[in-house]
Protein backbone atom coordinates (compact mmCIF):
# COMPACT_ATOMS: atom_id res chain seq x y z
CA UNK A 1 0.00 0.00 0.00
CA UNK A 2 1.12 3.40 -0.62
CA UNK A 3 1.17 6.25 1.78
CA UNK A 4 -1.13 8.94 0.63
CA UNK A 5 -0.33 11.52 3.27
CA UNK A 6 3.12 12.23 1.92
CA UNK A 7 2.16 12.63 -1.70
CA UNK A 8 -0.37 15.29 -1.02
CA UNK A 9 0.07 18.44 -2.95
CA UNK A 10 -1.25 21.84 -1.86
CA UNK A 11 -4.69 22.61 -3.20
CA UNK A 12 -4.44 25.34 -5.87
CA UNK A 13 -7.87 26.65 -4.90
CA UNK A 14 -6.76 27.40 -1.35
CA UNK A 15 -3.26 28.83 -1.63
CA UNK A 16 -3.62 31.02 1.44
CA UNK A 17 -3.87 28.15 3.84
CA UNK A 18 -0.94 26.95 5.73
CA UNK A 19 1.59 28.47 8.08
CA UNK A 20 2.12 31.66 6.00
CA UNK A 21 -1.46 31.93 4.72
CA UNK A 22 -2.52 34.64 7.14
CA UNK A 23 0.45 36.87 6.31
CA UNK A 24 -0.06 36.38 2.58
CA UNK A 25 -3.76 37.24 2.94
CA UNK A 26 -2.97 40.45 4.82
CA UNK A 27 -0.30 41.35 2.23
CA UNK A 28 -2.78 40.84 -0.64
CA UNK A 29 -5.44 42.95 1.10
CA UNK A 30 -2.94 45.72 1.91
CA UNK A 31 -1.65 45.64 -1.70
CA UNK A 32 -5.17 45.91 -3.13
CA UNK A 33 -6.00 48.77 -0.75
CA UNK A 34 -2.72 50.53 -1.60
CA UNK A 35 -3.48 50.22 -5.32
CA UNK A 36 -7.03 51.53 -4.82
CA UNK A 37 -5.94 54.47 -2.65
CA UNK A 38 -3.01 55.30 -4.96
CA UNK A 39 -5.28 55.19 -8.04
CA UNK A 40 -7.83 57.39 -6.33
CA UNK A 41 -5.19 59.96 -5.30
CA UNK A 42 -3.63 59.95 -8.78
CA UNK A 43 -7.08 60.45 -10.37
CA UNK A 44 -7.76 63.42 -8.08
CA UNK A 45 -4.36 64.86 -9.01
CA UNK A 46 -5.14 64.55 -12.73
CA UNK A 47 -8.61 66.06 -12.38
CA UNK A 48 -7.28 68.97 -10.30
CA UNK A 49 -4.66 69.65 -12.96
CA UNK A 50 -7.34 69.59 -15.70
CA UNK A 51 -9.63 71.89 -13.69
CA UNK A 52 -6.81 74.38 -13.20
CA UNK A 53 -6.26 74.54 -16.96
CA UNK A 54 -9.98 74.91 -17.53
CA UNK A 55 -10.23 77.76 -15.03
CA UNK A 56 -7.33 79.57 -16.72
CA UNK A 57 -8.98 79.12 -20.12
CA UNK A 58 -12.29 80.46 -18.78
CA UNK A 59 -10.58 83.54 -17.34
CA UNK A 60 -8.73 84.19 -20.60
CA UNK A 61 -11.88 83.77 -22.69
CA UNK A 62 -13.87 85.99 -20.33
CA UNK A 63 -11.27 88.76 -20.59
CA UNK A 64 -11.15 88.34 -24.35
CA UNK A 65 -14.97 88.50 -24.53
CA UNK A 66 -15.01 91.74 -22.53
CA UNK A 67 -12.41 93.28 -24.87
CA UNK A 68 -14.44 92.25 -27.92
CA UNK A 69 -17.65 93.65 -26.40
CA UNK A 70 -15.93 96.98 -25.70
CA UNK A 71 -14.58 97.00 -29.27
CA UNK A 72 -18.06 96.24 -30.65
CA UNK A 73 -19.54 99.06 -28.54
CA UNK A 74 -16.86 101.42 -29.88
CA UNK A 75 -17.64 100.40 -33.46
CA UNK A 76 -21.37 100.84 -32.84
CA UNK A 77 -20.79 104.35 -31.52
CA UNK A 78 -18.61 105.15 -34.54
CA UNK A 79 -21.29 103.86 -36.92
CA UNK A 80 -23.92 105.98 -35.16
CA UNK A 81 -21.69 109.07 -35.42
CA UNK A 82 -21.02 108.38 -39.09
CA UNK A 83 -24.75 107.95 -39.78
CA UNK A 84 -25.46 111.30 -38.11
CA UNK A 85 -22.70 112.96 -40.14
CA UNK A 86 -24.03 111.38 -43.33
CA UNK A 87 -27.58 112.58 -42.72
CA UNK A 88 -26.31 116.11 -41.94
CA UNK A 89 -24.19 116.09 -45.09
CA UNK A 90 -27.08 114.81 -47.20
CA UNK A 91 -29.36 117.52 -45.78
CA UNK A 92 -26.75 120.19 -46.53
CA UNK A 93 -26.27 118.85 -50.06
CA UNK A 94 -30.03 118.73 -50.62
CA UNK A 95 -30.27 122.35 -49.45
CA UNK A 96 -27.51 123.39 -51.86
CA UNK A 97 -28.50 121.22 -54.81
CA UNK A 98 -32.07 119.92 -54.61
CA UNK A 99 -33.11 117.04 -56.82
CA UNK A 100 -33.93 117.95 -60.38
CA UNK A 101 -37.32 119.66 -60.71
CA UNK A 102 -37.89 119.48 -56.93
CA UNK A 103 -38.53 122.69 -55.04
CA UNK A 104 -39.00 123.58 -51.38
CA UNK A 105 -41.38 126.52 -51.13
CA UNK A 106 -41.95 128.34 -47.85
CA UNK A 107 -45.24 130.08 -46.90
CA UNK A 108 -45.99 133.22 -48.92
CA UNK A 109 -43.07 132.55 -51.25
CA UNK A 110 -43.13 131.93 -54.99
CA UNK A 111 -40.66 130.56 -57.54
CA UNK A 112 -40.54 130.48 -61.32
CA UNK A 113 -39.94 126.97 -62.69
CA UNK A 114 -40.16 125.04 -65.95
CA UNK A 115 -37.82 127.30 -67.93
CA UNK A 116 -39.91 130.33 -67.00
CA UNK A 117 -43.25 128.82 -68.03
CA UNK A 118 -44.67 128.29 -64.56
CA UNK A 119 -44.99 130.41 -61.43
CA UNK A 120 -45.52 128.43 -58.19
CA UNK A 121 -46.31 129.94 -54.81
CA UNK A 122 -47.40 128.67 -51.40
CA UNK A 123 -50.27 130.71 -50.01
CA UNK A 124 -50.14 130.82 -46.22
CA UNK A 125 -48.97 127.97 -43.98
CA UNK A 126 -49.98 124.40 -44.96
CA UNK A 127 -53.03 122.88 -43.25
CA UNK A 128 -53.13 119.40 -41.70
CA UNK A 129 -54.24 117.70 -44.91
CA UNK A 130 -53.66 120.15 -47.77
CA UNK A 131 -51.80 123.21 -49.04
CA UNK A 132 -53.01 126.17 -51.07
CA UNK A 133 -50.85 126.71 -54.16
CA UNK A 134 -50.83 129.67 -56.48
CA UNK A 135 -50.08 128.24 -59.93
CA UNK A 136 -49.73 130.95 -62.60
CA UNK A 137 -52.05 133.23 -60.62
CA UNK A 138 -54.75 130.64 -59.85
CA UNK A 139 -55.12 129.31 -56.31
CA UNK A 140 -55.75 125.58 -55.86
CA UNK A 141 -56.04 123.42 -52.76
CA UNK A 142 -53.84 120.33 -53.15
CA UNK A 143 -53.09 117.35 -50.87
CA UNK A 144 -49.85 115.37 -50.71
CA UNK A 145 -49.33 113.07 -53.71
CA UNK A 146 -51.88 114.85 -55.87
CA UNK A 147 -50.91 115.78 -59.45
CA UNK A 148 -52.04 118.94 -61.24
CA UNK A 149 -51.62 119.42 -64.99
CA UNK A 150 -51.43 123.01 -66.16
CA UNK A 151 -51.26 124.44 -69.68
CA UNK A 152 -48.48 126.98 -69.24
CA UNK A 153 -48.97 128.34 -72.76
CA UNK A 154 -50.22 127.08 -76.10
CA UNK A 155 -47.33 124.67 -76.65
CA UNK A 156 -46.21 123.73 -73.12
CA UNK A 157 -47.92 121.57 -70.51
CA UNK A 158 -46.60 121.37 -66.95
CA UNK A 159 -47.25 118.84 -64.25
CA UNK A 160 -47.03 119.82 -60.56
CA UNK A 161 -47.04 117.26 -57.75
CA UNK A 162 -46.99 117.93 -54.01
CA UNK A 163 -44.52 115.41 -52.55
CA UNK A 164 -44.80 116.44 -48.90
CA UNK A 165 -45.43 119.39 -46.64
CA UNK A 166 -45.15 120.48 -43.06
CA UNK A 167 -45.78 123.72 -41.16
CA UNK A 168 -42.65 125.38 -42.57
CA UNK A 169 -42.54 124.36 -46.24
CA UNK A 170 -44.01 122.33 -49.07
CA UNK A 171 -41.90 120.14 -51.36
CA UNK A 172 -43.11 120.19 -54.96
CA UNK A 173 -42.06 118.54 -58.19
CA UNK A 174 -42.71 120.50 -61.37
CA UNK A 175 -41.92 119.30 -64.89
CA UNK A 176 -42.84 120.92 -68.16
CA UNK A 177 -42.92 119.32 -71.59
CA UNK A 178 -43.53 120.67 -75.08
CA UNK A 179 -41.72 123.09 -77.34
CA UNK A 180 -39.15 125.03 -75.40
CA UNK A 181 -38.19 128.53 -76.52
CA UNK A 182 -34.80 128.79 -78.13
Protein Blocks (a to p, Z undefined) as FASTA:
>chain_A
ZZfklmpccdfklmmgcjklmmmmmmmmmmmmmmmmmmmmmmmmmmmmmmmmmmmmmmmm
mmmmmmmmmmmmmmmmmmmmmmmmmmmmmmmmmmmmgcehiacddehiacdeehhpaccd
dehjadfkbccddeehiacdddehiacdddfblmbccddddfbdcfkbccdddddedjdd
ZZ
